[in-house]
Amino acid sequence: MKAFVSNSYGSPDVLKFAEIPVPVPRDDEVLVRIRAGSVNPYDWHNMRGEPYLARLMPGGLALRTPKVTILGADIAGRVEAVGGNVTEFRPGDDVFAVINGGGFAEYVCVRESDLVPKPENLSYEEAAAVPMAANTALLALRDEGHLLPGQRVLVNGASGGVGTFAVQIARALGAEVTGVCGPRNVDLVHSLGAARVIDYTTQDFTREARRHDLLVDIAGSRPVSVSRRVLRPKGTYVVVGGPPGRWVQPMGHVLSALALSRFTGHRISVADALSCPSPKQNLRTLSEFLNDGRVVPVIDRRYPFEEIPRAIGYLEEGHASGKVVISF
Ligand SMILES: NC(=O)c1ccc[n+]([C@@H]2O[C@H](COP(=O)([O-])OP(=O)(O)OC[C@H]3O[C@@H](n4cnc5c(N)ncnc54)[C@H](OP(=O)(O)O)[C@@H]3O)[C@@H](O)[C@H]2O)c1
């Protein structure tokens, strides 16, 4: 099968096109023929081995060469074969999943416990746009943010992969949304259901007089100590990401939030999709929103499989409007 393999850290050029054997599913696994994928900052962090700080953290990146040699966390495709103990899926079923690498290939083996039926009303490309970004948004709003109907939420970084889902899921949960994004995406974020949109090039959201119950900080564009001004006294601050950097960021933003959490009346926490215990259950919940149209994936660009390095290069620029999708 064709795949992009990376055996060293570096720019998108380290992703080498290769012919490798099709994997064989274990008893609890399903072999999926991938029809579409999408790229995430997860891919370029792992590709570059950055931030360097992550190479020193337990469970983080490997020190010298990549731990994950085939990147790609979001997949949608068709079941090709199933392991001996698999009961939920059969060859021919359409599925989607978030996986810890392996998606930049024609086939991948996925544990049955991670796989979910693809929403019928979505194309493979639309389904592949969902898993990591939407799961992260759901974790931030529902599990960490405890968002309730009628509450006010501010989403900083409302126009990217995670942000476009966060705005829609927050609306689906009955909240009033303020989104922060660049000028090109103001209309988009309004159209996704944000009652108010702040263009970060003309207005500093931390100077808002209005107070919010929840801040979902995806962009991490301002220090946590400053951003939390927009919260009500008992409000919640959920960190999703931070500014890009080679050495410390975006981890520095996350760590500073955790450090501050000991000294403030605000609840401060981190949404981490990679350590999420129930991605399957969350994808089922998201499927309900996707099936009835309350949440619609926003696709910025589509790249063919052969152009995965270009797709990552575009995402790295940091201004995607929604998701960047790979068509197989
Ligand atoms: N914790 C987790 O499990 C998890 C999972 C997924 C992602 N993340 C992290 O979350 C962050 C975003 O991920 P993503 O997939 O949404 O990335 P993305 O698709 O690349 O989106 C980045 C967005 O950031 C916005 N942005 C740039 N500068 C900004 C600023 N000063 N103020 C507000 N928004 C700004 C851009 O909006 P404009 O184009 O409008 O400027 C762009 O839409 C990354 O740090 C990523 O590592 C974390």
The ligand as a Gaussian input file, in Angstrom:
#p B3LYP/6-31G(d) Opt

LIG

0 1
 N       -5.357000      19.778000      23.463000
 C       -5.672000      18.995000      22.412000
 O       -6.000000      17.815000      22.554000
 C       -5.637000      19.629000      21.067000
 C       -6.250000      19.026000      19.968000
 C       -6.260000      19.695000      18.767000
 C       -5.600000      20.927000      18.690000
 N       -4.972000      21.450000      19.769000
 C       -4.268000      22.732000      19.734000
 O       -5.222000      23.764000      19.486000
 C       -4.639000      24.772000      18.684000
 C       -5.506000      25.002000      17.454000
 O       -5.719000      23.796000      16.762000
 P       -6.562000      23.841000      15.407000
 O       -6.648000      22.443000      14.895000
 O       -7.804000      24.601000      15.600000
 O       -5.547000      24.703000      14.500000
 P       -5.785000      25.448000      13.104000
 O       -6.852000      24.741000      12.343000
 O       -4.453000      25.626000      12.513000
 O       -6.412000      26.884000      13.496000
 C       -5.632000      27.891000      14.000000
 C       -6.534000      29.113000      14.126000
 O       -5.892000      30.015000      15.009000
 C       -6.417000      31.275000      14.689000
 N       -5.561000      32.336000      15.199000
 C       -4.298000      32.647000      14.826000
 N       -3.860000      33.722000      15.526000
 C       -4.878000      34.075000      16.343000
 C       -5.054000      35.107000      17.318000
 N       -4.089000      35.996000      17.586000
 N       -6.228000      35.186000      17.972000
 C       -7.224000      34.297000      17.728000
 N       -7.125000      33.315000      16.812000
 C       -5.964000      33.200000      16.138000
 C       -6.481000      31.320000      13.188000
 O       -7.559000      32.178000      12.858000
 P       -7.463000      33.300000      11.686000
 O       -7.081000      32.574000      10.410000
 O       -8.846000      33.848000      11.660000
 O       -6.390000      34.248000      12.090000
 C       -6.756000      29.850000      12.811000
 O       -8.073000      29.686000      12.370000
 C       -3.208000      24.307000      18.379000
 O       -2.346000      24.893000      19.337000
 C       -3.272000      22.814000      18.606000
 O       -2.023000      22.263000      18.963000
 C       -4.993000      20.826000      20.960000

